[in-house]
Each structure stands twice: as structure tokens, then as C-alpha cells.
Amino acid sequence: MIYNIPIGETNMTDKPTTPEEWEQWRRDRNQANLDAFNALQADQQAAIKQTFKALEAAQTTLTDCNDLWLSDIKELDHAFWQMRHNFLAVFDPENVDL
């Protein structure tokens, strides 16, 4: 059985109750995420991967040093513009020609 439980939903009906059902729900969700990611264009996938990598590096630096390096800020800025370039129609449809 596939469970479709939105993140943050607290009033769920027909939710998994056993550890096995939760594990299956997790596997189904991960597969759905992978399928959705694989359906994106290559440049969109690259933008997401780059953003994840930049966020991970910045988070690690902040955790380790309680500071952020200029190189991390540069990578975050580049990742932001790649995401904006690839997903502007999603986040700001009024300002994009479709």
C-alpha cells in the first residue's frame, strides 16, 4: 500500500502504523522523489545538486567554525542564480515569459 503523507500533516487518516509500513512509506517516498528528480532537465538537476552541495558546505562551516567563509558565500550566490535561472517560472511566474 502506498501512503501519501504530506510533510507537516498532523491529521492523517490511513497512516502507517507498524515499523514495516513506515519503512515502506519511506521507500515509496524516496522512489517518488527520485522519479521526479529524474524527470527534470539536466540543467535543472545540476542546479539542484549544486545548491545542495553549497548548502551542505555552508552548513558544515557554520557548525564547525560558527562563521561563514567567503568561498562558501560565493558558492551560495552561484547556486542561488542557477536555481533562479532554472526555476524562475516556478517561484516568480509573473516575471517570466513562458
N, C-alpha and C positions, 0 to 999 in steps of 0.2 A: 504494500500500500504506500503511495506517495503522499507525504504530508506537506502541505503548502502553508508554512507558518511564517508570516511576515516578522521581520526584526522589530522588536519592541512591542509586539502584540501581547496583551495580557489576558484578554478574554477569548481564549482559543477553544473551539469545540473540536472534538475528534483529534485531540493532540496525542502524540506518542506517550505511552505510559511506562513502558519497560525500557531497560537499557538497550536491548536489541532494536526496539523500534526507534529510539533516539539515534542510535548508530546508523540505522538505515536512512533516517531522515537527513542526517549529516552527509552521508554518501550521496544521496539524491540531490541535495542542495549543492554540494561541491561539483557534481556532474553537470547540473544545470548551469552553474556559474562558468564552468569550463566550456560548455557548448555555446553559451552566449558570447564569451570572450573570443572563441574561435570563429564566430560569425562576423566579427569586426574586421575591418580592412587592416592591412599590415601596418600602415602608419598610425592607425588608432591603437593597435596593440602595442606598438613601440612607445607611443606617448604614455600609455598606462604603465608599462614596465619601467620606463624612465622615471615617472613620477613616484612609483613605489620605491624604486632604488634611492631616489633623492630624499624621500621622506624617511626611509629607513636609516640612511646615513645621518641625517639631521637629528633624528630621534636618538640614535646611539651617541652622537657627540654631546647632545644636551644631557643625556643621562650620565655619561662618563665625566664630562667636564663642567656641567652647568653653564655652558657657553656654546655659542654657535660660531663656527669658523666662516670666513668669507667664502671659501671654496664651497661650503655647504649652501650658503645663501645664493651663490651663483648657480649651483645645480638646481635649487628650488625654483629660482627665477626662470631658468631654461625649461624646466618641467612644466611650470605654470603656462608658459607661452605655447608649448607643444600641446598641452591639454586644451587651451583656449582655441588654438588653430584647428584642432581636430574635432572639438565638441562644442563649438560656439552655438550651433543650431540647437543643441540640447539645453544649454544653460541661459542663452540670451537670444531667443528666436526673433525678437523684434529688431535686432541689429544685424541680421544676416540675410543675405539674398539666397533663397533656396532655388 
